[in-house]
């Protein structure tokens, strides 16, 4: 960093601009001198002048100098705007916004510092003359914007890695919950199969007994038909009553099966299994919501 508060490259660029400004200033001073010389050569040819003649010469000189000074000030302002435009265009390439502090342009201490800078730095080195031929300012790659971009990229990469870690954790939790849910469902299915097999065995035994009873009744009926025709009516009635009894028993078995299912659903094992499945479903819903925050497009 130089005494002017910037690096060597920008220090040389400031010197180049001040050389340009000094050349414009000298040109303006020459214009003022030429105005006076022209007045001397064209009007001051006599030894004595009246008051009106002097006033007329001064008014004319005043008008010429006013026009020249005004033109030079306008040109200086426009030149400064073009210089600012160069800075703005280079900043916009890197998506930066420059902010101007107009109040510092009239600070006496800063103006004196620039004046001292002009006096001392115009006497040093021809290196500034070699660098002054560059048409536009170029951004430095060793610092400034590049360093800012590198820091921002590193910060974004760190945040990305953190989000990836959180996403992997959520995926692991989701897989664990799904696995636990599958185990719970298989356990419930096995329990239901065991319960159903016990019920079917009990029902099969009852139905087998009833079938044997009906078969025995049929045999008795057939036997009684050959023995005594008079007893056929009683046998028929017994057979009908047996069939009615069979239907009644089957209906009772159906009701007992429904009651057994109802009691099974009220058992502690069934309720616990049902609560476990409900909790796992809630966990899966919560994890899916959290996954959608990180991967909304999936």
Rosetta silent file (secondary structure, phi, psi, omega in degrees, C-alpha in Angstrom):
SEQUENCE: XXXXXXXXXXXXXXXXXXXXXXXXXXXXXXXXXXXXXXXXXXXXXXXXXXXXXXXXXXXXXXXXXXXXXXXXXXXXXXXXXXXXXXXXXXXXXXXXXXXXXXXXXXXXXXXXXXXXXXXXXXXXXXXXXXXXXXXXXXXXXXXXXXXXXXXXXXXXXXXXXXXXXXXXXXXXXXXXXXXXXXXXXXXXXXXXXXXXXXXXXXXXXXXXXXXXXXXXXXXXXXXXXXXXXXXXXXXXXXXXXXXXXXXXXXXXXXXXXXXXXXXXXXXXXXXXXXXXXXXXXXXXXXXXXXXXXXXXXX
SCORE:     score description
SCORE:     0.000 S_00000001
   1 L     0.000  139.445  179.009    0.000    0.000    0.000 S_00000001
   2 L   -91.477  173.443  178.941    1.230    3.511   -0.837 S_00000001
   3 L   -63.904  -22.795 -179.788    0.924    6.646    1.267 S_00000001
   4 L   -76.754   -7.986  175.291   -2.091    7.621   -0.824 S_00000001
   5 L    97.524   11.566 -179.968   -3.994    4.633    0.594 S_00000001
   6 L  -137.247  172.505 -178.906   -4.072    2.297   -2.435 S_00000001
   7 L   -75.198  175.599 -172.958   -1.836   -0.315   -4.035 S_00000001
   8 H   -64.386  -38.013 -179.259    0.952    0.514   -6.486 S_00000001
   9 H   -61.792  -51.106 -179.804   -1.122   -0.189   -9.584 S_00000001
  10 H   -67.909  -30.833  175.478   -3.931    2.180   -8.583 S_00000001
  11 H   -59.539  -44.138  179.297   -1.331    4.675   -7.351 S_00000001
  12 H   -68.069  -36.468  177.883    0.106    4.846  -10.871 S_00000001
  13 H   -65.201  -37.330  176.543   -3.355    5.160  -12.389 S_00000001
  14 H   -63.615  -39.857  177.998   -4.077    8.127  -10.099 S_00000001
  15 H   -63.219  -40.871  179.238   -0.835    9.763  -11.258 S_00000001
  16 H   -61.420  -42.706  179.973   -1.859    9.245  -14.893 S_00000001
  17 H   -66.230  -40.410  179.955   -5.204   10.936  -14.304 S_00000001
  18 H   -66.800  -32.100  174.061   -3.571   13.855  -12.482 S_00000001
  19 H   -64.208  -42.731  178.169   -1.149   14.287  -15.394 S_00000001
  20 H   -61.969  -45.343  179.969   -4.130   14.421  -17.712 S_00000001
  21 H   -63.807  -38.084  179.733   -5.886   16.958  -15.445 S_00000001
  22 H   -66.395  -38.456  178.672   -2.723   19.081  -15.215 S_00000001
  23 H   -64.709  -38.567  177.183   -2.388   19.163  -18.995 S_00000001
  24 H   -66.651  -37.552  179.984   -5.991   20.340  -19.292 S_00000001
  25 H   -66.137  -43.577  178.304   -5.358   22.942  -16.604 S_00000001
  26 H   -63.445  -37.938  177.891   -2.260   24.274  -18.367 S_00000001
  27 H   -63.986  -39.140  178.189   -4.186   24.439  -21.622 S_00000001
  28 H   -66.175  -40.299  178.658   -6.899   26.499  -19.923 S_00000001
  29 H   -64.984  -37.497  176.583   -4.308   28.852  -18.445 S_00000001
  30 H   -64.222  -35.705  177.893   -2.772   29.312  -21.884 S_00000001
  31 H   -64.668  -41.970  177.761   -6.225   30.188  -23.194 S_00000001
  32 H   -62.859  -44.937  178.806   -6.607   32.835  -20.483 S_00000001
  33 H   -60.709  -39.453 -179.259   -3.162   34.231  -21.271 S_00000001
  34 H   -66.603  -32.479  176.765   -4.008   34.374  -24.971 S_00000001
  35 H   -62.931  -43.021  179.543   -7.176   36.337  -24.185 S_00000001
  36 H   -69.597  -39.887  179.624   -5.141   38.971  -22.379 S_00000001
  37 H   -64.137  -39.149  178.463   -2.467   38.997  -25.071 S_00000001
  38 H   -64.686  -39.109  177.987   -5.113   39.434  -27.735 S_00000001
  39 H   -64.027  -42.202  179.941   -6.614   42.325  -25.790 S_00000001
  40 H   -63.593  -42.885 -174.974   -3.210   43.963  -25.469 S_00000001
  41 H   -75.029  -30.932 -173.387   -2.394   43.565  -29.142 S_00000001
  42 H   -96.404  -29.610 -172.622   -5.768   44.605  -30.517 S_00000001
  43 L  -114.137  -33.352 -176.235   -7.027   47.293  -28.163 S_00000001
  44 L   -87.202   62.722  179.864   -4.112   48.720  -26.216 S_00000001
  45 L  -104.570   -9.710  179.589   -2.607   50.598  -29.140 S_00000001
  46 L  -110.432  163.613 -177.896   -3.124   54.101  -27.782 S_00000001
  47 L   -85.454  -30.928 -179.525   -1.548   55.774  -24.775 S_00000001
  48 L  -126.442  146.540  179.424   -4.744   57.156  -23.230 S_00000001
  49 L  -135.305  148.616  175.084   -8.271   55.729  -22.999 S_00000001
  50 L   -79.871  168.524  179.031  -11.518   57.079  -21.766 S_00000001
  51 H   -61.915  -41.527 -179.029  -13.510   55.432  -18.967 S_00000001
  52 H   -64.719  -38.572  179.402  -16.037   54.077  -21.434 S_00000001
  53 H   -66.685  -41.422  177.467  -13.325   52.551  -23.567 S_00000001
  54 H   -63.739  -42.988  179.083  -11.710   50.856  -20.553 S_00000001
  55 H   -62.308  -39.625 -179.849  -15.107   49.623  -19.398 S_00000001
  56 H   -66.029  -40.618  178.314  -15.834   48.275  -22.880 S_00000001
  57 H   -65.991  -41.872 -179.931  -12.505   46.432  -23.031 S_00000001
  58 H   -66.916  -38.063  177.883  -13.020   44.910  -19.571 S_00000001
  59 H   -63.976  -40.853  178.807  -16.567   43.833  -20.440 S_00000001
  60 H   -64.961  -43.584  178.169  -15.340   42.156  -23.565 S_00000001
  61 H   -63.305  -39.604  178.889  -12.512   40.408  -21.701 S_00000001
  62 H   -61.329  -43.321 -178.880  -14.971   39.368  -19.008 S_00000001
  63 H   -64.883  -42.415 -179.303  -17.322   37.790  -21.550 S_00000001
  64 H   -66.014  -46.917 -179.210  -14.497   35.900  -23.279 S_00000001
  65 H   -64.722  -38.491  178.732  -12.984   34.631  -20.008 S_00000001
  66 H   -60.965  -44.838  179.477  -16.409   33.665  -18.641 S_00000001
  67 H   -63.415  -42.246  179.973  -17.144   31.615  -21.732 S_00000001
  68 H   -65.375  -44.181 -179.212  -13.746   29.908  -21.643 S_00000001
  69 H   -65.649  -42.852  179.882  -13.954   29.096  -17.908 S_00000001
  70 H   -62.470  -43.461  179.221  -17.525   27.847  -18.209 S_00000001
  71 H   -61.632  -40.717 -178.907  -16.616   25.642  -21.162 S_00000001
  72 H   -69.677  -38.752  177.678  -13.627   24.210  -19.288 S_00000001
  73 H   -65.273  -41.711  177.849  -15.654   23.500  -16.135 S_00000001
  74 H   -62.300  -44.266 -179.867  -18.348   21.749  -18.168 S_00000001
  75 H   -63.690  -38.295  177.650  -15.703   19.724  -19.981 S_00000001
  76 H   -64.420  -43.358  178.752  -14.062   18.774  -16.649 S_00000001
  77 H   -61.512  -44.693  179.522  -17.394   17.646  -15.197 S_00000001
  78 H   -64.847  -37.676  177.717  -18.123   15.533  -18.262 S_00000001
  79 H   -62.909  -41.944  177.755  -14.640   14.055  -18.152 S_00000001
  80 H   -63.558  -36.996  177.912  -15.150   13.049  -14.494 S_00000001
  81 H   -64.686  -41.119  177.582  -18.477   11.415  -15.395 S_00000001
  82 H   -64.201  -36.068  177.551  -16.749    9.350  -18.104 S_00000001
  83 H   -65.459  -43.630  176.889  -14.099    8.324  -15.576 S_00000001
  84 H   -61.610  -37.053  179.651  -16.798    7.221  -13.125 S_00000001
  85 H   -60.649  -38.114  177.522  -18.482    5.287  -15.949 S_00000001
  86 H   -61.959  -44.314  178.315  -15.307    3.237  -16.424 S_00000001
  87 H   -62.249  -45.069 -177.341  -15.297    2.312  -12.744 S_00000001
  88 H   -63.158  -42.362 -178.710  -19.022    1.439  -12.772 S_00000001
  89 H   -64.997  -40.940  177.921  -18.762   -0.771  -15.861 S_00000001
  90 H   -67.107  -36.310  178.441  -15.856   -2.719  -14.410 S_00000001
  91 H   -67.575  -38.583 -178.671  -17.694   -3.132  -11.088 S_00000001
  92 H   -66.369  -26.408  176.805  -20.860   -4.356  -12.834 S_00000001
  93 H   -62.213  -29.800 -179.384  -18.892   -7.151  -14.503 S_00000001
  94 L  -107.377   19.150  175.733  -18.352   -8.594  -11.023 S_00000001
  95 L    56.671   40.644  176.967  -21.888   -7.734   -9.788 S_00000001
  96 L  -106.338  154.515  177.092  -20.598   -5.042   -7.435 S_00000001
  97 L  -120.604  116.189  178.199  -22.264   -1.766   -6.512 S_00000001
  98 L   -87.275  143.859 -179.873  -20.016    1.234   -5.934 S_00000001
  99 L  -123.194  128.593 -178.377  -21.150    3.996   -3.607 S_00000001
 100 L   -96.878  137.012  174.890  -19.895    7.582   -3.867 S_00000001
 101 L  -106.864   93.971 -175.786  -19.425    9.822   -0.837 S_00000001
 102 H   -63.791  -28.855 -176.142  -19.848   13.330   -2.301 S_00000001
 103 H   -63.857  -28.656 -178.538  -19.161   14.967    1.062 S_00000001
 104 H   -73.935  -13.607 -178.270  -15.506   13.852    0.993 S_00000001
 105 H   -71.700  -15.797 -178.367  -14.883   15.804   -2.230 S_00000001
 106 H  -114.860   12.459  178.499  -14.859   19.099   -0.299 S_00000001
 107 L   -75.637  126.238 -174.900  -12.864   18.060    2.758 S_00000001
 108 H   -63.594  -41.326 -177.102   -9.951   20.439    3.124 S_00000001
 109 H   -65.455  -38.430  178.473   -7.534   17.909    4.637 S_00000001
 110 H   -68.845  -38.128  177.760   -8.144   15.427    1.802 S_00000001
 111 H   -64.466  -40.010  177.177   -7.708   18.156   -0.819 S_00000001
 112 H   -65.746  -35.700  177.888   -4.436   19.181    0.791 S_00000001
 113 H   -64.572  -39.835  177.833   -3.340   15.538    0.801 S_00000001
 114 H   -66.387  -39.815  178.731   -4.049   15.300   -2.944 S_00000001
 115 H   -62.705  -42.152  178.097   -2.134   18.535   -3.539 S_00000001
 116 H   -66.457  -38.235  176.905    0.853   17.175   -1.646 S_00000001
 117 H   -60.212  -39.965 -179.970    0.515   13.907   -3.545 S_00000001
 118 H   -67.404  -38.650 -178.174    0.654   15.841   -6.832 S_00000001
 119 H   -67.620  -43.873 -173.040    3.762   17.747   -5.805 S_00000001
 120 H   -82.392  -44.078 -170.448    5.768   14.742   -4.641 S_00000001
 121 H   -80.676  -15.536  175.927    4.705   11.904   -6.941 S_00000001
 122 L   -74.075  -14.288 -176.040    5.051   13.838  -10.203 S_00000001
 123 L   -94.226   -8.882 -175.599    8.807   14.020   -9.572 S_00000001
 124 L  -102.904  152.725  165.084    9.357   10.285   -9.167 S_00000001
 125 L    45.681  140.533  173.127    9.919    7.393  -11.492 S_00000001
 126 L   -94.106    3.564 -179.395    9.323    6.997  -15.161 S_00000001
 127 H   -66.008  -34.143  179.209    7.453    3.807  -14.434 S_00000001
 128 H   -64.581  -34.709  179.001    4.171    5.681  -14.290 S_00000001
 129 H   -66.836  -33.711  179.325    4.795    6.967  -17.821 S_00000001
 130 H   -70.037  -38.732 -179.002    5.231    3.421  -19.064 S_00000001
 131 H   -80.880  -14.105 -173.418    1.977    2.241  -17.467 S_00000001
 132 L   -73.315  -11.268 -178.354   -0.001    5.334  -18.475 S_00000001
 133 L   -77.520   -4.657 -178.870   -0.526    4.083  -22.037 S_00000001
 134 L   -72.443  130.396 -175.516   -3.183    1.569  -20.960 S_00000001
 135 L   -72.539  -32.788 -179.447   -6.618    2.596  -22.290 S_00000001
 136 L  -138.313  158.599  178.131   -8.692    1.124  -19.447 S_00000001
 137 L   -72.596  143.603  178.828   -8.292   -0.024  -15.893 S_00000001
 138 L  -119.704  137.850  179.171   -7.960   -3.790  -15.395 S_00000001
 139 L   -70.060  143.835  178.827   -8.986   -5.646  -12.239 S_00000001
 140 L   -82.671  141.453 -178.751   -6.206   -7.313  -10.284 S_00000001
 141 L   -88.966  -11.545 -172.466   -6.359  -11.100   -9.918 S_00000001
 142 L   -90.911   -2.670 -179.268   -4.358  -11.238   -6.718 S_00000001
 143 L  -170.017 -165.124  176.031   -6.854   -9.626   -4.373 S_00000001
 144 L    66.857 -116.005 -175.454   -9.964   -7.509   -4.036 S_00000001
 145 H   -64.296  -42.854 -178.782  -12.833   -8.999   -5.998 S_00000001
 146 H   -61.053  -43.011  178.766  -11.163  -12.388   -6.548 S_00000001
 147 H   -63.460  -41.194  178.398  -10.515  -12.797   -2.849 S_00000001
 148 H   -61.646  -43.789  179.114  -14.124  -11.823   -2.080 S_00000001
 149 H   -64.605  -40.813  179.697  -15.412  -14.365   -4.603 S_00000001
 150 H   -62.455  -41.101  177.299  -13.168  -17.096   -3.226 S_00000001
 151 H   -63.753  -42.143 -179.735  -14.441  -16.484    0.300 S_00000001
 152 H   -65.583  -40.799  178.268  -18.049  -16.538   -0.880 S_00000001
 153 H   -64.062  -43.384  178.809  -17.493  -19.775   -2.833 S_00000001
 154 H   -62.045  -39.485  178.592  -15.831  -21.412    0.175 S_00000001
 155 H   -64.503  -43.506  179.153  -18.742  -20.337    2.377 S_00000001
 156 H   -65.882  -38.349  177.985  -21.300  -21.742   -0.058 S_00000001
 157 H   -64.808  -39.427  178.133  -19.383  -25.014   -0.360 S_00000001
 158 H   -64.088  -43.750  177.439  -19.283  -25.350    3.431 S_00000001
 159 H   -63.241  -36.961  179.294  -23.032  -24.725    3.665 S_00000001
 160 H   -64.704  -42.317  178.004  -23.593  -27.268    0.887 S_00000001
 161 H   -63.662  -39.261  177.783  -21.604  -29.926    2.734 S_00000001
 162 H   -61.760  -44.783  179.102  -23.585  -29.222    5.924 S_00000001
 163 H   -64.901  -37.756  177.412  -26.879  -29.619    4.065 S_00000001
 164 H   -63.208  -40.968  177.693  -25.649  -32.854    2.472 S_00000001
 165 H   -61.521  -44.485  177.689  -24.783  -34.216    5.915 S_00000001
 166 H   -62.242  -39.409 -179.708  -28.234  -33.339    7.254 S_00000001
 167 H   -65.627  -41.888  177.338  -29.830  -34.949    4.202 S_00000001
 168 H   -63.079  -38.622  177.782  -27.853  -38.162    4.683 S_00000001
 169 H   -62.962  -44.307  179.471  -28.898  -38.264    8.341 S_00000001
 170 H   -64.670  -38.760  178.311  -32.559  -37.832    7.420 S_00000001
 171 H   -64.270  -40.309  177.780  -32.310  -40.539    4.761 S_00000001
 172 H   -63.249  -44.485  177.852  -30.784  -42.944    7.290 S_00000001
 173 H   -61.246  -40.320  179.699  -33.546  -42.189    9.785 S_00000001
 174 H   -64.336  -42.543  178.822  -36.186  -42.720    7.095 S_00000001
 175 H   -63.588  -39.979  178.235  -34.701  -46.102    6.128 S_00000001
 176 H   -63.451  -42.857 -179.829  -34.615  -47.185    9.785 S_00000001
 177 H   -65.496  -41.917  178.215  -38.238  -46.193   10.311 S_00000001
 178 H   -62.506  -39.683  178.354  -39.323  -47.999    7.140 S_00000001
 179 H   -65.160  -42.693  177.788  -37.459  -51.121    8.243 S_00000001
 180 H   -63.817  -37.653  178.644  -39.066  -51.012   11.691 S_00000001
 181 H   -64.941  -41.809  178.790  -42.478  -50.549   10.091 S_00000001
 182 H   -62.127  -42.892  178.033  -41.922  -53.579    7.835 S_00000001
 183 H   -61.823  -42.560 -179.592  -40.893  -55.694   10.840 S_00000001
 184 H   -64.709  -40.466  178.562  -43.990  -54.591   12.772 S_00000001
 185 H   -65.015  -42.303  178.195  -46.258  -55.398    9.831 S_00000001
 186 H   -64.057  -40.127  178.322  -44.713  -58.854    9.416 S_00000001
 187 H   -63.117  -41.387  178.540  -45.091  -59.539   13.149 S_00000001
 188 H   -64.781  -41.117  178.542  -48.758  -58.481   13.022 S_00000001
 189 H   -64.412  -40.830  177.629  -49.393  -60.690    9.984 S_00000001
 190 H   -63.424  -40.886  179.337  -47.743  -63.667   11.702 S_00000001
 191 H   -63.908  -41.447  178.351  -49.842  -63.083   14.813 S_00000001
 192 H   -65.869  -38.585  178.237  -53.011  -62.917   12.758 S_00000001
 193 H   -62.930  -44.107  179.415  -52.066  -66.103   10.894 S_00000001
 194 H   -61.764  -44.455 -179.898  -51.461  -67.971   14.172 S_00000001
 195 H   -63.611  -41.845 -179.753  -54.758  -66.753   15.611 S_00000001
 196 H   -65.450  -38.020  179.332  -56.612  -67.677   12.404 S_00000001
 197 H   -64.495  -39.250  177.229  -55.066  -71.175   12.375 S_00000001
 198 H   -63.865  -42.685  179.268  -56.243  -71.812   15.957 S_00000001
 199 H   -64.303  -42.594 -179.970  -59.739  -70.674   15.094 S_00000001
 200 H   -64.215  -38.077  178.037  -59.866  -72.812   11.946 S_00000001
 201 H   -63.073  -43.501  179.575  -58.738  -75.874   13.874 S_00000001
 202 H   -65.475  -42.682  179.608  -61.478  -75.387   16.479 S_00000001
 203 H   -66.069  -37.592  179.859  -64.112  -74.803   13.833 S_00000001
 204 H   -63.121  -40.190  178.094  -62.924  -77.811   11.823 S_00000001
 205 H   -63.736  -43.773  179.813  -63.303  -80.066   14.849 S_00000001
 206 H   -64.068  -43.821 -179.367  -66.838  -78.820   15.528 S_00000001
 207 H   -65.687  -38.752  178.179  -67.871  -79.175   11.886 S_00000001
 208 H   -61.606  -41.626  177.420  -66.359  -82.675   11.717 S_00000001
 209 H   -62.292  -41.786  179.115  -68.397  -83.692   14.737 S_00000001
 210 H   -66.551  -38.372  178.217  -71.537  -82.315   13.193 S_00000001
 211 H   -63.493  -43.370  177.597  -70.842  -84.084    9.904 S_00000001
 212 H   -61.602  -38.855  179.412  -70.331  -87.373   11.731 S_00000001
 213 H   -64.935  -43.888  178.065  -73.587  -86.838   13.588 S_00000001
 214 H   -63.314  -41.033  178.318  -75.463  -86.134   10.362 S_00000001
 215 H   -61.554  -41.921  178.323  -73.920  -89.203    8.772 S_00000001
 216 H   -63.380  -40.308  178.382  -74.979  -91.326   11.725 S_00000001
 217 H   -64.479  -39.644  177.238  -78.488  -89.936   11.506 S_00000001
 218 H   -62.782  -40.428  178.038  -78.618  -90.722    7.812 S_00000001
 219 H   -63.792  -42.436  178.146  -77.533  -94.293    8.524 S_00000001
 220 H   -63.060  -38.212  179.871  -80.183  -94.604   11.204 S_00000001
 221 H   -64.524  -45.228  179.711  -82.728  -93.204    8.812 S_00000001
 222 H   -64.345  -39.649  179.120  -81.822  -95.655    6.100 S_00000001
 223 H   -66.601  -39.197 -178.552  -81.819  -98.495    8.558 S_00000001
 224 H   -71.691  -26.332  177.938  -85.156  -97.466   10.003 S_00000001
 225 H   -64.973  -41.435 -179.982  -86.727  -97.256    6.527 S_00000001
 226 H   -73.922  -27.628 -176.941  -86.024 -100.917    5.929 S_00000001
 227 H   -83.607  -52.682 -171.355  -87.140 -101.956    9.432 S_00000001
 228 L  -145.816  114.015  179.639  -90.355 -100.017   10.032 S_00000001
 229 H   -68.182  -23.243 -177.233  -92.141  -97.718    7.616 S_00000001
 230 H   -69.653  -27.169 -177.226  -94.185  -96.329   10.487 S_00000001
 231 H   -88.885    2.779 -177.993  -91.148  -94.743   12.085 S_00000001
 232 H   -61.577  -38.057 -179.366  -90.122  -92.892    8.902 S_00000001
 233 H   -62.084  -42.585  179.770  -92.017  -89.770    9.951 S_00000001
 234 H   -66.361  -39.364  179.650  -90.165  -89.603   13.254 S_00000001
 235 H   -64.895  -39.939  178.346  -86.854  -90.157   11.579 S_00000001
 236 H   -60.803  -43.764  179.549  -87.571  -87.429    9.056 S_00000001
 237 H   -61.990  -41.518  178.158  -88.452  -85.079   11.887 S_00000001
 238 H   -63.705  -39.659  179.104  -85.252  -86.028   13.696 S_00000001
 239 H   -64.344  -42.870  178.941  -83.270  -85.468   10.509 S_00000001
 240 H   -63.690  -43.147  179.725  -84.875  -82.074    9.936 S_00000001
 241 H   -64.595  -37.121  177.437  -84.245  -81.078   13.529 S_00000001
 242 H   -63.570  -41.976  177.724  -80.655  -82.274   13.203 S_00000001
 243 H   -64.087  -41.139  175.645  -80.212  -80.145   10.083 S_00000001
 244 H   -60.684  -41.009  178.725  -81.764  -77.182   11.886 S_00000001
 245 H   -63.663  -39.694  177.738  -79.411  -77.832   14.754 S_00000001
 246 H   -61.767  -44.061  178.159  -76.522  -77.963   12.302 S_00000001
 247 H   -62.685  -40.770 -179.885  -77.535  -74.598   10.832 S_00000001
 248 H   -64.463  -43.116  179.826  -77.941  -73.149   14.306 S_00000001
 249 H   -64.450  -41.713  178.171  -74.545  -74.436   15.364 S_00000001
 250 H   -61.756  -39.485  177.349  -72.979  -73.057   12.194 S_00000001
 251 H   -64.483  -41.080  177.643  -74.603  -69.687   12.887 S_00000001
 252 H   -63.619  -37.787  178.038  -73.329  -69.827   16.461 S_00000001
 253 H   -63.003  -41.380  178.610  -69.875  -70.690   15.123 S_00000001
 254 H   -62.272  -44.145  178.326  -69.994  -67.655   12.823 S_00000001
 255 H   -63.757  -40.052  179.646  -71.047  -65.437   15.729 S_00000001
 256 H   -64.664  -36.884  178.695  -68.346  -66.982   17.916 S_00000001
 257 H   -64.743  -44.147  176.733  -65.754  -66.318   15.209 S_00000001
 258 H   -61.987  -41.895  179.986  -66.807  -62.667   14.986 S_00000001
 259 H   -64.505  -38.230  179.113  -66.738  -62.376   18.764 S_00000001
 260 H   -64.693  -42.058  176.478  -63.301  -64.001   18.832 S_00000001
 261 H   -61.208  -41.987 -179.898  -61.997  -61.488   16.250 S_00000001
 262 H   -63.007  -42.221  178.957  -63.479  -58.671   18.294 S_00000001
 263 H   -66.633  -35.748  179.476  -61.821  -59.959   21.485 S_00000001
 264 H   -65.066  -40.384  178.710  -58.519  -60.389   19.660 S_00000001
 265 H   -65.722  -22.186  179.987  -58.636  -56.790   18.493 S_00000001
 266 L   -91.569   -3.117  179.938  -59.155  -55.749   22.120 S_00000001
 267 L   -71.256  158.683 -177.731  -56.147  -57.698   23.392 S_00000001
 268 H   -65.706  -38.116 -179.629  -53.066  -55.823   24.619 S_00000001
 269 H   -63.306  -43.147 -179.821  -50.785  -57.343   21.960 S_00000001
 270 H   -66.302  -43.517 -179.765  -53.054  -56.204   19.123 S_00000001
 271 H   -64.351  -41.448  179.114  -53.443  -52.680   20.576 S_00000001
 272 H   -62.691  -43.400  179.474  -49.677  -52.353   21.147 S_00000001
 273 H   -63.057  -40.745  179.478  -48.945  -53.491   17.604 S_00000001
 274 H   -65.065  -40.814  178.164  -51.520  -51.053   16.250 S_00000001
 275 H   -64.719  -39.752  179.444  -50.031  -48.157   18.294 S_00000001
 276 H   -61.934  -44.615  178.852  -46.521  -49.049   17.063 S_00000001
 277 H   -62.753  -38.814  179.839  -47.705  -48.950   13.429 S_00000001
 278 H   -65.143  -41.801  179.601  -49.448  -45.600   14.022 S_00000001
 279 H   -65.462  -41.684  179.190  -46.285  -44.094   15.560 S_00000001
 280 H   -63.053  -39.324  177.726  -44.119  -45.370   12.694 S_00000001
 281 H   -62.808  -40.897  178.424  -46.524  -43.867   10.160 S_00000001
 282 H   -64.586  -40.473  178.284  -46.320  -40.480   11.936 S_00000001
 283 H   -63.405  -39.512  179.388  -42.510  -40.658   11.952 S_00000001
 284 H   -64.493  -42.785  178.496  -42.466  -41.413    8.222 S_00000001
 285 H   -61.121  -42.441 -178.167  -44.773  -38.448    7.516 S_00000001
 286 H   -65.450  -41.233 -179.463  -42.542  -36.131    9.588 S_00000001
 287 H   -68.307  -37.480  176.998  -39.362  -37.302    7.858 S_00000001
 288 H   -63.160  -39.702  177.066  -40.949  -36.897    4.424 S_00000001
 289 H   -62.242  -42.988 -179.710  -41.875  -33.306    5.301 S_00000001
 290 H   -67.809  -34.604  176.498  -38.322  -32.620    6.444 S_00000001
 291 H   -66.061  -35.341  179.610  -36.918  -34.235    3.273 S_00000001
 292 H   -65.083  -25.519  177.390  -39.118  -32.004    1.126 S_00000001
 293 H   -67.627  -32.898 -179.353  -37.417  -28.929    2.664 S_00000001
 294 H   -95.580  -28.130  177.832  -34.074  -30.065    1.266 S_00000001
 295 L  -131.098   70.491 -176.379  -35.250  -31.787   -1.919 S_00000001
 296 L   -66.379  -23.541 -176.222  -38.515  -30.034   -2.888 S_00000001
 297 L   -86.454   -9.483 -177.940  -38.269  -31.141   -6.585 S_00000001
 298 L   -90.905    0.000    0.000  -38.044  -34.850   -5.817 S_00000001
